[in-house]
Amino acid sequence: MGRRATDAFNAVVSNRVLWVKCRIQFDLWVKCRNCLTLWVKCRKTGFMSSLPKHRSPLLPDRHPTPDFFVCDVFDAVPKGDMASMEHPIFSLSTKPDHHIRRYENGTAYVEIKPSADGLATIHDRDILIYCISQMMAALNEGKEVSPVVRFKAYDLLKATNRMTNGRGYQGLKDAFERLSGTRISTNIITGGEEIFETFGLIDRAKIVRETRDGRMQEVEIRLSDWVFNAVKSNEVLTLSRDYFRLRKPIERRMYEIARKHCGRQSEWKISLSVLQRKCGAVSSEREFRRLVSTIVEEDVGYSHIPDYAVRLDEDDMVIFTNRNYREQEEDVAPSPYAGVISGDGYEMAKQAAPGWDVYYLEREWRDWITEAPRDTDAAFIAFCRKWHERRSSPRVSA
């Protein structure tokens, strides 16, 4: 009798388990059926076709309209020091990079040693670009500058197209640690001096004020003498604002190299192997070729690399073509009334008249002007701003 009862009980339990499994399978089937029904409805209404098929290689412009209290930040054109644009100092990895790196170019060498937090990354470089841009803007206004730069953390986050939430502020703190901890030994020349020493990218970072929830407000940074010498000696180049919208670290590094070597030339070539060394990429040659090929394909479709189109030929030569190249003698005739427009002037003119060809506007301005302006850049920028206000953005023909 006991054995029969046990068998009966086991049968009930077995059936119960089987029933639960069936119930789970039925619920899963119902969910799949509901998803299929929703997909059919979306397809019938055309909703699916309205969705973008591919994600843009560029990050969204998170702060297209600056707040009134950070206008001075956006008036300072982004600039990078030429020394760090030439040498692969910053890591391309998104994970902590603890490799010691040494690069040699003739008699010059650069050795980069990480801290426990890893090497400074190419995204950490945004802080240096921001500080250098503010210092150059002050120098252009005739003001004195020092290695100590104080700014609002919120201004930096907006100017470099970063998120302004808690994650953005924590990212700044982590970047300060890596910038301060990364040590560089070099004999490269900066400011006309050959430097043999070991130093950090920044000497210190200090949070002057902090909110109750822990977010930093004012930050004080002391730049290294190496970076400060580059600023004082005007060894800097203007960068496109879209630099901060590039998603991939290798895209940023490729743009820096093109900006340094191609500049305003019509075209510049570099072998894939040399480009890999200049990028400081630690991936295999095959993987690096795949990464570059992907960037080339995306640039063909989106033209997302600022200022330069990039392509890879059959001989593994990477070719950068200047999107804004023009022949000075053919495009712009000399004017007896206006001087030469600087690189910063062209960049700020683009911001004043978005969508317009600044070289076309320059021709219009030189034909219109009747007397020599006190400040060529300021006069041209004001003309572009008025032009855009009266005509809005240019029409694009289908």
C-alpha positions in Angstrom: 0.0 0.0 0.0 2.9 2.4 0.8 4.6 1.7 -2.5 1.4 2.4 -4.5 1.0 5.7 -2.6 4.5 6.6 -3.4 4.1 5.8 -7.1 0.9 7.8 -7.2 2.6 10.8 -5.6 5.5 10.7 -7.9 3.2 10.5 -10.9 1.3 13.6 -9.6 4.6 15.5 -9.1 5.8 14.5 -12.6 2.6 15.6 -14.2 2.8 18.9 -12.3 6.3 19.6 -13.5 5.2 18.7 -17.1 2.3 21.1 -16.8 4.5 24.0 -15.6 6.9 23.4 -18.5 4.0 23.4 -20.9 2.7 26.6 -19.3 6.1 28.3 -19.8 6.2 27.2 -23.4 2.7 28.5 -24.0 3.5 31.9 -22.5 6.6 32.2 -24.7 4.5 31.3 -27.7 2.0 34.0 -26.8 4.8 36.6 -26.5 6.3 35.6 -29.9 2.8 35.8 -31.5 2.3 39.3 -30.0 5.7 40.5 -31.3 4.9 39.1 -34.8 1.5 40.9 -34.8 3.2 44.2 -33.8 5.8 43.8 -36.5 3.1 43.2 -39.1 1.3 46.3 -38.0 4.5 48.4 -38.2 5.3 47.1 -41.6 1.8 47.9 -42.9 1.8 51.4 -41.6 5.3 52.1 -43.1 6.8 52.8 -39.7 9.7 50.4 -40.3 10.7 52.1 -43.5 10.9 55.4 -41.7 13.6 54.2 -39.3 17.2 54.8 -40.2 18.9 51.7 -41.6 22.4 52.6 -40.3 23.6 54.6 -37.4 25.6 57.7 -38.3 29.3 57.4 -37.6 29.1 60.8 -35.8 27.9 61.3 -32.3 24.8 63.5 -32.0 25.4 67.2 -31.5 24.3 67.2 -27.8 24.5 70.9 -27.4 23.7 72.6 -30.7 22.6 75.8 -29.1 25.0 77.0 -26.4 23.5 78.6 -23.3 24.1 82.3 -23.0 26.6 81.9 -20.1 28.9 79.6 -22.2 29.1 81.7 -25.3 32.7 82.7 -24.6 33.5 79.0 -24.6 32.2 78.4 -28.1 33.9 81.6 -29.4 37.2 79.9 -28.6 38.1 77.8 -31.7 39.3 74.3 -30.6 43.0 74.0 -30.9 45.5 71.1 -30.3 49.2 71.2 -29.7 51.3 70.0 -32.6 53.6 67.9 -30.5 51.0 65.5 -29.2 49.3 65.5 -32.7 52.6 64.2 -34.2 53.5 61.6 -31.6 51.1 58.7 -30.4 50.9 59.7 -26.8 47.3 58.9 -26.0 45.8 55.4 -25.9 43.2 54.4 -28.4 41.8 51.7 -26.0 38.5 52.2 -24.1 39.8 49.9 -21.4 42.7 50.6 -19.0 45.9 50.4 -21.0 49.0 49.6 -18.9 51.5 49.1 -21.7 54.8 51.1 -21.7 55.3 52.6 -25.1 58.4 53.9 -26.8 58.4 55.5 -30.2 61.5 56.7 -32.1 61.7 59.0 -35.1 65.3 59.7 -36.1 67.0 61.1 -33.0 63.7 61.9 -31.3 62.0 59.5 -29.0 58.9 59.4 -26.8 58.4 57.0 -24.0 55.0 56.9 -22.3 54.5 55.2 -18.9 51.0 54.6 -17.5 49.9 54.9 -13.9 47.8 52.4 -12.0 44.8 53.9 -13.7 46.2 53.3 -17.2 47.4 55.6 -20.0 45.6 58.8 -20.8 43.2 58.2 -23.6 42.5 60.1 -26.7 39.2 61.2 -25.2 41.1 62.5 -22.1 42.9 64.8 -24.6 39.6 66.8 -24.9 40.5 68.5 -21.6 43.9 69.6 -23.0 42.2 70.8 -26.2 39.7 72.8 -24.2 42.4 74.4 -22.0 44.7 75.3 -25.0 41.7 76.8 -26.8 40.9 79.1 -23.9 44.5 80.1 -23.5 44.9 80.9 -27.3 41.7 82.9 -27.2 43.1 85.0 -24.3 46.4 85.5 -26.1 44.6 86.6 -29.3 42.9 89.3 -27.1 46.2 90.5 -25.8 45.7 89.0 -22.3 48.4 87.4 -20.2 48.1 83.6 -19.6 49.7 81.2 -17.1 49.9 77.4 -16.9 47.0 77.5 -14.4 43.6 77.3 -16.0 40.3 77.6 -14.1 37.0 76.8 -15.7 33.5 75.4 -15.0 33.2 71.7 -15.5 29.8 72.2 -17.1 31.3 74.5 -19.7 33.9 71.9 -20.7 31.3 69.1 -21.0 29.2 71.2 -23.3 32.1 72.5 -25.4 33.4 69.0 -26.0 30.0 67.5 -26.8 29.8 65.3 -23.7 26.9 64.3 -21.5 26.2 66.7 -18.6 24.9 64.0 -16.3 26.6 62.3 -13.4 28.4 59.9 -15.7 29.9 62.9 -17.5 31.3 64.4 -14.3 32.7 61.1 -13.1 34.4 60.7 -16.5 36.1 64.1 -16.0 37.5 63.0 -12.6 38.8 59.7 -14.1 40.4 61.7 -17.0 42.2 64.0 -14.5 43.7 61.0 -12.8 45.0 59.5 -16.1 46.3 62.8 -17.4 48.2 63.4 -14.2 49.5 59.9 -13.8 50.7 59.3 -17.4 54.4 60.1 -17.5 56.3 61.1 -20.6 60.1 60.9 -21.2 61.1 62.7 -24.4 63.7 64.7 -26.2 61.3 66.3 -28.7 61.4 70.0 -29.4 58.7 72.2 -28.1 58.8 76.0 -28.0 62.2 76.0 -29.7 63.8 74.0 -26.8 65.0 70.4 -26.8 63.6 68.9 -23.7 65.1 65.8 -22.0 62.9 65.1 -19.0 60.0 63.2 -17.5 56.7 65.0 -16.9 53.0 64.5 -16.9 50.5 66.0 -19.2 49.1 68.0 -16.3 50.9 68.8 -13.1 47.7 68.8 -11.0 44.0 69.1 -11.0 42.0 70.7 -8.2 38.2 70.8 -7.7 37.6 74.3 -6.4 33.9 73.9 -5.6 31.7 70.9 -5.5 27.9 70.6 -5.2 26.2 68.7 -2.5 25.5 65.8 -4.8 29.2 65.5 -5.5 29.3 67.1 -8.9 32.3 69.4 -9.5 31.6 73.0 -10.4 34.8 74.9 -10.8 38.0 73.1 -11.7 41.6 74.3 -11.6 44.3 72.6 -13.8 48.0 73.3 -14.0 49.3 72.3 -17.4 52.8 70.8 -17.7 55.6 73.1 -18.9 55.7 71.1 -22.1 52.1 71.9 -23.1 52.4 75.5 -21.9 55.6 76.1 -24.0 53.7 74.8 -27.1 50.9 77.4 -26.4 53.3 80.3 -25.7 55.2 79.5 -28.9 52.0 79.2 -31.0 52.7 75.6 -31.9 49.0 74.8 -32.2 46.6 74.0 -35.0 42.9 74.7 -35.3 40.6 71.6 -35.1 37.1 71.2 -36.4 34.3 71.2 -33.9 33.1 68.0 -35.3 36.2 66.4 -33.9 34.3 66.0 -30.7 31.5 64.1 -32.5 33.8 61.3 -33.9 32.8 58.1 -32.2 35.9 55.9 -32.7 39.2 56.7 -31.1 41.0 55.7 -34.2 39.0 58.2 -36.2 40.1 61.0 -33.9 43.7 59.9 -34.2 43.5 59.7 -38.0 42.0 63.2 -38.2 44.8 64.6 -35.9 47.4 63.1 -38.2 45.8 64.4 -41.3 45.4 67.9 -39.8 49.1 67.9 -38.8 50.5 66.6 -42.1 48.0 67.4 -44.8 47.0 70.8 -43.4 45.7 72.9 -46.3 47.4 70.8 -49.0 45.1 69.2 -51.6 46.2 65.7 -50.7 48.5 63.7 -48.5 49.4 60.0 -48.6 50.8 57.6 -45.9 51.3 53.9 -46.0 49.1 51.8 -43.8 52.0 50.4 -41.8 53.4 53.9 -41.0 49.9 55.1 -40.2 49.5 52.3 -37.7 52.7 53.3 -35.9 51.7 57.0 -35.8 48.3 56.0 -34.4 49.9 53.9 -31.7 47.5 51.0 -32.5 48.5 47.8 -30.8 46.2 45.6 -33.0 47.5 43.3 -35.7 48.2 44.6 -39.2 45.2 42.7 -40.5 42.9 44.0 -37.9 44.1 47.6 -38.4 43.5 47.3 -42.1 39.9 46.1 -41.4 39.4 49.1 -39.0 40.6 51.6 -41.6 38.6 50.0 -44.4 35.5 50.3 -42.3 36.2 54.0 -41.7 36.8 54.5 -45.4 33.5 52.9 -46.3 31.6 55.0 -43.7 33.3 58.2 -44.9 32.2 57.4 -48.5 28.6 57.1 -47.3 28.5 59.9 -44.7 31.5 62.2 -45.3 31.8 62.2 -41.6 35.6 62.8 -41.1 36.0 66.5 -40.7 37.9 68.5 -43.4 39.4 65.4 -45.1 38.0 62.6 -47.2 39.9 59.3 -46.6 40.4 56.3 -48.9 42.6 53.2 -49.1 44.1 52.1 -52.4 45.2 48.7 -53.6 48.8 49.4 -52.5 47.8 49.9 -48.9 48.3 53.6 -49.1 45.9 55.8 -47.1 45.1 59.0 -49.0 43.6 62.0 -47.3 42.0 64.6 -49.6 41.3 68.1 -48.3 37.6 68.8 -48.7 38.1 72.6 -48.5 41.1 72.8 -50.8 41.1 75.7 -53.3 43.6 77.5 -55.4 44.2 80.9 -53.9 45.1 82.6 -57.2 42.0 81.3 -59.0 39.3 81.5 -56.3 40.0 84.7 -54.5 41.4 87.8 -56.3 43.5 90.1 -54.1 41.6 93.0 -52.8 43.1 96.5 -52.1 40.7 96.9 -49.1 41.0 93.7 -47.1 43.9 91.7 -45.7 44.3 87.9 -45.3 41.7 85.9 -43.4 43.2 83.6 -40.7 42.4 80.0 -40.2 40.4 80.9 -37.1 38.5 83.5 -39.2 37.4 80.9 -41.7 36.4 78.5 -38.9 34.3 81.1 -37.0 32.8 82.2 -40.4 31.6 78.6 -40.9 29.8 78.9 -37.5 28.3 82.3 -38.3 26.9 81.1 -41.7 26.2 77.3 -41.3 25.7 75.5 -44.6 27.3 78.2 -46.7 30.6 77.9 -48.6 32.9 80.4 -46.7 35.1 80.8 -49.8 32.0 81.9 -51.9 31.1 84.3 -49.1 34.7 85.6 -49.1 34.4 86.5 -52.8 31.1 88.2 -52.1 32.6 90.1 -49.2 35.7 91.3 -51.1 33.5 92.5 -54.0 31.2 94.4 -51.5 33.8 96.0 -49.2 34.8 99.6 -50.0 37.4 100.4 -47.3 40.0 98.5 -45.3 38.6 97.1 -42.0 40.4 97.5 -38.8 40.1 93.7 -38.1 39.9 91.6 -41.2 38.6 88.5 -39.4 36.0 90.3 -37.4 34.7 92.2 -40.5 34.4 89.0 -42.5 32.7 87.1 -39.7 30.2 89.9 -39.2 29.5 89.9 -43.0 28.9 86.1 -42.9 26.5 86.4 -39.9 24.4 89.1 -41.7 24.4 87.1 -44.9 23.0 84.1 -43.0 20.4 86.1 -41.1 19.0 87.6 -44.4 19.2 84.4 -46.5 19.1 81.6 -44.0 20.7 78.3 -45.1 21.4 77.7 -48.8 18.9 75.8 -50.9 20.0 72.3 -51.9 18.9 71.2 -55.4 17.5 67.7 -55.7 
